[in-house]
């Protein structure tokens, strides 16, 4: 058990270092009790999102989303990231998920918005061009992103106008 703890500490350091090297503005290890779950996020997804990704849990149905939120509560820790654009956030998140998996954390799971295509292939032709790279965003898993990052001491404000600079928050959940 002591050896497993040492491996986790090493992995946490490696994941954070990799995130920063790949371009994350911020990267912080969290424990699950620092993640704020709030089912009201599903209302925002259902009635505020212009359509969502084809694989987004809320696009399928709310009951399904509630199951996803419960599943996420089985994780112990992870890493949360801030990037300045969606594509970078998605790329880093998927790399960290892969690194954690290869380190023996076989349930490692990233949460990030999709930015694979200039124009969504699913919307254009009914089939995703990169389904292995698609993960649900944090809010579609029942996570209150604003409260979570503020509780971590980060500043995050709502974008006021289309085109204003925005921060992208993603995470990788590990064991």
Buried (B, 14 or more C-beta within 10 A) or exposed (E): EEEEEEEBEEBBEBBBEBBBEBBBBBBBBBEBEBBBBBEEBBEBBBEEBEEBBBBBBBBBEEEEBBEBBEBBEEBEBBBBBBBEBBEBBBBBBBBBBEBBBEBEBEEBBBBBBBBBEEEBBBEEEEEBEEEEBBBBBBBBBBBBBBBBBBEBEBEBEEEEEEEEEBBBBBBBBBB
